[in-house]
Amino acid sequence: MNWTFFHKLGSPKWFFEISGRWLPWFSVSSALLLLVGLVWGLGFAPEDYQQGNSFRIIYIHVPAAFVAQSCYIMLAVAGTVGLVWRMKLAHVALQCAAPIGAWMTVIALVTGAIWGKPTWGTYWVWDARLTSMLILLFLYIGVIALTHAISNRDTAAKASAVLAIVGVVNIPIIKYSVDWWNTLHQPATFKITEKPAMPIEMWFPLLLMVLGFYALFTVSLLMRMRVTVLQREHKTSWAREALEKMS
């Protein structure tokens, strides 16, 4: 197996150069996917026969929940890479991704509460899915707090990596909570491995929104990582040259 690409990822200079090429593509893709998905989903998708127009919140809620969970898995992977291979760029990815994942979790919780009021008659219930998502938010806050509370950068990176790895056990609980327990939350609306339960004119804009959210997450992560890398490598010649070009 060729590990050249993996080792290149550990180079701040290489990452900064390659991410600069990726950013325009992900930015344009994100804008187009989100624009088409929102207009289609909110303006042209048919009403749900049970929920009416209130179902349209899934075009924000579901993608945000997807990204929130995927982001935490990424934190655990980055933490493992940082601890095992001592790759500092992995710790940078963990540090920069955590706030994005936290905001995605907040969006998922808030939109879920808004949807819950007309559907369940209340904004919040201690449902297994809702509670495990709230725990996910607390885990994100814990990772962010550890990153900033410990003055030694290496110690903070190791502590946040350990929490990210331990906390990843919550992800399967979130995913399978509706199957393991009797919950108010409906089963998965969107599954990649199964045929959609909703008609294509409702399902396809949701797919576009999910892809758009992932592209937006990628853009946000790359931009945050590029700034952090420049801050850490500001004494190197390549970083000074990059800063001069940007100024």
N, C-alpha and C positions, 0 to 999 in steps of 0.2 A: 504493500500500500504506500502511495506517495503522500508523505506528510508535509510537503513543501508549503502548500496553501495554509495548513494549520499553523506552521511555524511563522509564516509571514504575518498572520493575524496578531502575533505578539509584538510586531514592530510598529511603534507609534507612527513613524514616518510613512511606512507603507500604507497603514490604515488611513492616515489623513489624506494621502494621495488618491487611493482607490475610492474612499467615501465621497470625495469631491466629484468623482465621475458618476457615482451612483445617485447622488442627491437630486440632480435635475430630473432624472427618469422617474424616481419614486415620487417627487413632488408633483409632476404633471399627472402621473397615474393616479395619485391620491385625489387631486382636484377633480379630475374627470370622473372617476368612479363615484366619489361622494356627491358630485353635482347631479349626475344621471340617476344615481340610486335614490337621492332625496326627492328629486322632482317626480320620478316615476312612482316611488313608494307613497309619498304624501299626496300627490296630485292625481295620479292616474290608476293606481291599483284599486280594485273593487273593494267595497266594504265587506267586512266579515259578517256572515249571516247571524252570528250570536253576539259579537262584541261591537258591531258597528264600526265607527271610525276610531274608536279608542284603541283598536288593535295596532294602529299605525305607529305607536310608540315602539313597537318591536324593531323598527328600522334604526333606532338609536340604541335601545336597550340590549338587544341580542349581540350586535357587533361589539359594544363596549364590554359586555360580560365575557365574550370570547377572548378579546385582547387582554382583559384583566387577568384571566386565568393563564393564558399563554405566556404573558409577560412574567408571571411568577415562576413558571417552569423555566423560562430563560434565565431568571435570577439564580435558580438552583443549579442550572448547568454552568453558568458563568462562575458561580461560587465554587463549584467542584473543580473546574479548570484552573481557577486562581489558586486554590489550595493545593491541588495535586501537581500541576505543572508550574506553579508560581508565575503565572502569566499576569502581569500587572494590568494589561489592557482588559483582561476579563473582569478584574475588580472595577475598572472604570466603567465597563458596560453595566455591571450590577448597580453601581452607584447612580448612574445616569438613568437607568430604566426604572428604578424603584418609584420615583415621583410620578412618572407617566402612568405606571401601572396603578398607583394609588388613585390618581384622578379618574382613570377608566373605571375603577371599582366604585368610586363615588357616583359617577354618571350612571352606572348600572343600578346601583341602589336607589338613587333618586328617581330615575325613570321607572324602575320597578314599583316604587311607592306610588307614583302618580298613576300608573296603570292599575295598581291594586285597589285604589279608592273606589272607582266605579265598578270594578270586577268583584272584589271581596267585601266592599263596604268599609274598608279601613286602609290606612296607609302602611301599617306595619303589623305583622304577626310573627311570633317566634317560630316560624316555619323552618324546617331543616335547611332548605336551600338558602333562605334569606339569612339565617344565622351563620351559616358557613361562609357566605359572602361577606358578612360583617367581620368575621374572624379574619378573612383574607385582607380586609382593609387594615385591621389592627396589625397584621403581620407586615404589611407594607410600611406602616408607620414605625414599627419596631426596627425594620431594616434602615429606614431613613434616619431614625433617632440614633442608632448605633454608629452610623457613618459620620454623624456630626458631633456626637457626644464625646467620642474618644479622640484625644488630641494626636496621638501617634497614628499616622496614616496606615501603616502596615497592620497594626493591631486592630484598628477600626475595620479594615478590609476583611481580616480573618473572622472577626466577630459577626459582621453582617453576612458573610458567606455561610457561616455555620447556621445562623438563624434562617437564611433562605433555604438551605438544604433540609433542615428539620421541618420547616413549615410547609414544604411541598406536599407533605402527606395530606394536607387539607384539600388539595386539588381533586383527587378522586372522590373525596367526600362530597364536594360541591357537585361534581358531575353525576354521581350515582345516588345522591340524596333522595331524589324523587322516586327512585326504584327501591331503595332500602327501607324508606319510611313512608308512612301515610301522610302526605303533605298537601297543602293547598296549592302549591306551585304546580303548574301544568308540566307534563313531560317535555322533553326537548322539542322546540319548534323547528330546529334546523339541524339536520344530520348529514354529514358529507357521505357517509357510507350507506345511507338508505334513501329510498325514493321519498321525495318531499310529500308531506300530508296535505299541503295547500296547493292550489293551482299555480301554474308557472307565472302568471301575471302578478301574483303576490310573492312568489318565492324568488324569482330572478332579481328584482330590485334589492331584496334582502341579501342575496349573494353578492351583488355589487357593493352594498354598504359594508359587508364583512370584509371584502377585499380592500375597499377604500380605507377602512379603519386600520387594517394591518399596514397598508402603505403609509398612512398618516403616522402610525406608531414608529415605523422605520425611519421616516423623515425626522421626527422629533428626537429619536434616539441618536441618530447619526449627528445631528446638529449639536446636541448636548455633549456627545462624546468628543466631537472635534474641538469644541471650546475647552473642555477639560484637558484634553491632550495637549493643546497649545499652552495652557496654563502650567502644566506639569513639565513640559519640555521647552519652556521659554528661553532657557539658557543655551540650547543647542542651535547650531547654525541654520539647520533646515527650518526650525520653528521661527527663528527671527526673519528668515527670508519669506516665509508664509505670511507672517504678520505684516511685513512691509508691502507685500502684494495686496493684502486686504485693506490696508490703510490708504 
